[in-house]
Amino acid sequence: MIVYFSATGNSKHVAHKIAMEIDDWARPIEELKLEKHVEARAGGVFGIVCPTYFCGIPVIMEEFLKKVKMFVGEDCYFFFVSTYGGNSGMSADMVEEILNERGLNLDAKYGVKMPDTWAPIIDLNDKSKIAAINSDADKNILRIAEQIKNREKGNFIKNKKSRFFAKFNYRVYDRMRETKNFIVTDACTGCKLCVKRCPIKVIEMVNDRPSWITDQCVMCLGCYHRCPMNAIQYGSSTKGHGQYIHPNDLDETDKA
């Protein structure tokens, strides 16, 4: 069993590709939160996959790990995979600390470099560069799947930052999560895709335009990247920076 959070499809791709290689299954945490508990069978495999946000983990994954009851059977191989654009920061440490507080221990920690989707800074218009990153990522995912099959133990994450730098950077995340940063341009057609895709359901339609009903959100930028008209912007900083959805996560609604 592999659980994951993914806004633009990177972590979803990693989770499902590993699951396919080890003959297991993967599900998003948004679905599992409704079940109130997660149980991994004795001798089986339990994996957690999520993106790195500001050198840490998304608040939605933090909440999941702290609140959902997890039962991990004896001799179950327990691993975490961090997907990241620049570096994995302290994401694996955060997950491990939360699990340790709950009496659980990771057997292995892995990292997969993927296209960085933080569009306020990153320009995503170079499709050949993005394709090359995803190609290298697929090779790495296959290596990780083999390590999981062999039940290798240890920290296999290469791109990390110092704890001091990571903690400083993660503090910025709280401010960046303010929904007042979003603007909606006149290109909006009122298709409601952002409402449907928001992982925590904080977007509502007001006068046929999306409106954020909370002061903060996960800031996954799924609404920005999946808007078919590119009508949702993060202030002025995302203008012209392009959008990104993992090629294996595109469906008809994203093309609408």
N, C-alpha and C positions, 0 to 999 in steps of 0.2 A: 504494500500500500504506500502510495506517495500522495501527499497533500501539498497544495501550492497556492500562491497568490500571483496573479499576472494581470496587468492592465493592457499591455500592448502585445502580448503573446510570447515574449521571450522565455519567461519562466514556465509558462504552459508548455511550450515546445520542449524544453529541457525535461520537464516532469514526464510528459507522455512518451518522449523518445526513450528515456531510461526505462520507463514502465514496459514499453514494448520489448526492449532488449532483455529484460529480466523476467518477462512473462508475468507481469503484475498489472495493476491498474492505478490510475491517478485521478484525483478529483480536486476541484477548487475549494478553498476554505469557506467561501461564501455559501456553498451548499452544505458543507459539513457542520457549520455553526448551528444549523437547524436541528441536527441530530443530538446535540448536547454531549456527545462523547465520541471518542475515536478509539478503536481497539485494534491492536496489531497482534496477530497470532504468535504463539510460541514458536521459535525457530524460523520465523518469517522475516520480512523486511519492512521497515518503516522509514520513509524518507520525507523530508521537508524541503521544499524549494521555494525561494522567494528572491525578488530583486533587492539590490542595495540602494537605499535612499539616504543621501547625505552621510555616507559612511556607516549607516545603521540599517535597521529594518523598518518597513512601513508600519504605521501604527495599527493597521488592520491585522497584520501578522502578529504583532506584539500582543494585542488583545486576545487573539485566538489562542496563542500559546499559554497565556496566563489564565484564561477562563474555561476553555474546553477541557473536559475530563479526558485524559489519555491513559489507556491501559496498554502497557507494552509487555508482551509475553516473555517468558524466560528464553534466553539465547536469541532474542530477536536482534537483527542487525539494524542499528539506528543511525541514520546519517542525515546531514544537512548539505544542501547545495545553494551557494550564493551566486546569483547572476549579477554582473556588474559591467559598467561601461569603462570607468577609469581604474578603480580599485575596489576591493571588497570591504575596506575599512574595518570596522569592528562588528560587522553583521553576524559573523559566526560566533563571536564572543557573546554578543547579546542573546542569541538563541540558546547557546550553551548555558549561560547564567540563569536564564528563565527556567530551563529544563532542570538544572541542578537544584534550584529552589523547590522544584516539585518532585525531587527524588529520582530524576531520570538522567541518564548519561548518554552522550553521543559516542558512537564508535568511530565515526569518521566525518571530516569536514572537507567539502570540495568547492571549487570555484569555476565558473564558466564566464569568460569574457564575451559579452554580447554588444550589439549596437546601443550606445548611450541614448536614452530617449528624453533626457532633460532638455527640451527644446528652448527654454529661455537662454541657454548658453550654447548648446550644441546645434550645429547646422546639419540637417539630415538630408540635404539635397544630393549628396554624392552617393548615388545608388551602387556604383561599382565598389566603393569602399565598404558600404554596408554589406553587400553580397559577400565580399571577401571575409569580413568579420564573422558572418554567419556560417560560411564554409569551414573556417577554422574551428568555430564553436562546435559544429557537428562532429568533427574529428575528436575533439576533447570530450564531448558527451559520450561517445562510444568507448573511449578509454576509461572514463569514470564508470560506465556500466560494467565493464570487465572487472574493475576493482571492486565494485559492489558484489558481483557474482563470486569473486574470490574472498569476499568479506575482509578486505584489507582495513586496517585500523590506523588512524593518525590524522594529522592536519595536512591536507594536500593543497591548500590554497596558497598560491604564489604571490598574487598582487594584493598586498595589505598595506596599511598605513599604521603609524605609531598610535598607541592608545590615546595619547594626548591630542594629537591632530584629529583623530576620529571623533573624540568626545566634543571637541570645539566645533567641528563641522556639523555634528548632529544637532547641536543646539540651534543652528540656523533653520533646521527643518521645521520647527514649530512655527516660526514666523512665515516661512514660505508656504505653509499650509493654509494661510488666510484666503478665503474664497473671494474677498474683495479684489484680489489680483486679477480675476477673470473679467473679460469684457466680451460682449457678443456683438459682432458687426452686422451690418445690414444684409450681408450675404446669407444669413440664417433663413432657412425655408420652413422651420418649425417641424422638422421630420421626427423629432423626439428620440432620436437614436442615443443622444447623450443621456437622456433620462433612463432609457432601458439598460444602458451599459454601465451606469455609475455603480460601483461595487457596494456603496453604503447608502444608496438611494437618497442623496441630499440635493438632487436637482429636480425641480418641478417646472412645468410650463406656466408662464404668466403672460397673458396676452400673446400667446403663440411664440414666445421666446423663452429659452431656458433661464431659470433663476435659481441661485444656490440658497437653500433655506437654513444653512448653518454658517457660522463664522469661519469654521475650519473644515477641511475634508482630508482625505488620505493624500491628496495632491499627486495622484498617480498619472495625471494628464491623459487618462484614457479618453475623456470627453474631447480634449484638444486633438489628439491623434486620430480619433475615429470619426470626427465630424466630416461628412462628405463634401461640405462646402468650405471647410477650413474657416468657419465663421467664429469659432471660439478661440480667443487669444489670451495669453498670460501677460496682461499689460501690453506694452509695445515691444517687449523683448523677444517674442516668438515670431514676430512678423517676418516673413520670408525665409524662415528656418526649416520649412518642410514638415512633413508628417511621417510617422513610421508605424506600421503594424507588421509583425513577423509574417512572412509570406505563407506560413502554414496556418495562420489564424484568420486570414481573410475569408469572409463569407459574403453572401449577397447583401446583407444589411449594411456592411461596411462599404459596399460599392453603390449603395442607393443614392 
